[in-house]
């Protein structure tokens, strides 16, 4: 999927960073994308990984990312199989940006007084 096939509502941006931020704008979207960067996840897995996000907000953010063509919701045919979310091919192109944000956070977290579990 390319940018022309997403459902973006405006096309005027101040700079290239503005374009990128428009795709991941929202408190929870970068965290959702980070969780989905390594493998598909069920809704409950996303909610467990982000305990401060409400059910309603997670649902809204997932729907927006899906509408923008960044993720896809996979509903399984079998009743016992839970549906999952995963990055689209287009969404995978955000991985270098997420990796750069993660690297910056790992390098500078102490300077801003942030603490986080050791993630690799």
C-alpha positions in Angstrom: 0.0 0.0 0.0 1.3 3.5 -0.7 0.4 6.8 0.8 -2.1 7.5 -2.0 -4.3 4.7 -1.0 -4.6 5.6 2.7 -7.5 7.6 4.1 -5.5 10.7 5.2 -7.7 13.7 5.5 -5.3 16.4 4.5 -2.3 16.7 2.2 -0.6 19.9 3.2 2.3 19.5 5.6 4.9 21.8 7.1 7.8 19.4 6.5 8.6 15.7 6.1 8.6 15.2 9.9 5.0 16.5 9.9 4.1 13.8 7.3 5.5 11.1 9.5 4.0 12.4 12.7 0.6 12.6 11.0 0.7 8.8 10.6 1.7 8.1 14.2 0.0 11.1 15.9 -1.6 10.1 19.2 -0.3 9.0 22.6 -0.8 5.3 21.9 -0.1 4.8 18.2 3.7 4.7 18.5 3.4 2.1 21.3 0.9 0.0 19.3 3.2 0.1 16.3 6.2 -0.8 18.5 4.3 -3.8 19.8 3.2 -4.9 16.3 6.7 -4.4 14.8 7.9 -7.9 15.9 4.8 -10.0 15.4 1.0 -9.9 15.2 -0.8 -9.5 18.4 -4.3 -10.0 19.8 -6.2 -7.0 21.3 -5.8 -8.4 24.8 -2.0 -8.7 24.3 -1.9 -5.0 23.2 -4.0 -4.0 26.2 -1.7 -6.0 28.6 1.4 -4.4 27.1 -0.2 -0.9 27.6 -2.1 -1.1 30.9 -2.8 2.6 31.0 -4.8 2.7 27.8 -8.5 2.3 28.0 -10.4 -0.3 26.0 -12.2 2.5 24.1 -9.0 4.5 23.3 -7.1 1.4 22.2 -10.0 0.5 19.9 -10.1 4.0 18.4 -6.3 4.1 17.8 -6.4 0.7 16.2 -9.2 1.7 13.9 -7.4 4.9 12.9 -4.2 3.0 12.1 -6.2 0.5 10.1 -8.0 3.3 8.2 -4.6 4.8 7.4 -3.4 1.5 6.0 -0.7 1.0 8.6 -2.1 -2.1 10.3 -4.6 -4.7 9.4 -7.1 -6.6 11.5 -7.1 -10.3 10.8 -10.3 -12.1 11.8 -9.8 -15.9 12.0 -12.4 -18.3 10.7 -12.2 -20.6 13.6 -14.3 -19.7 16.7 -11.4 -20.6 19.1 -8.9 -18.5 17.3 -8.7 -14.9 18.4 -8.4 -12.1 15.8 -5.1 -10.4 15.6 -3.6 -7.1 14.4 -0.4 -6.8 12.4 1.5 -4.2 10.4 0.8 -4.0 6.7 3.6 -3.8 4.2 3.1 0.0 4.3 3.2 -0.1 8.1 6.5 -2.0 8.1 8.1 1.0 6.4 7.7 2.9 9.7 10.0 0.4 11.4 13.2 2.4 10.8 11.6 5.5 12.3 10.4 3.5 15.4 13.9 2.0 15.8 15.4 5.5 15.7 13.0 6.7 18.3 13.7 3.7 20.5 17.5 4.2 20.1 17.2 7.8 21.1 15.1 6.8 24.2 17.6 4.1 25.2 20.5 6.6 24.9 18.9 9.6 26.6 16.3 8.1 29.1 18.5 8.9 32.1 19.1 12.5 31.0 15.3 13.1 31.2 14.8 11.1 34.4 12.9 8.3 32.7 13.1 4.7 33.8 11.9 1.7 31.8 12.3 -2.1 31.9 15.2 -3.5 29.9 13.8 -4.2 26.4 15.7 -5.7 23.6 
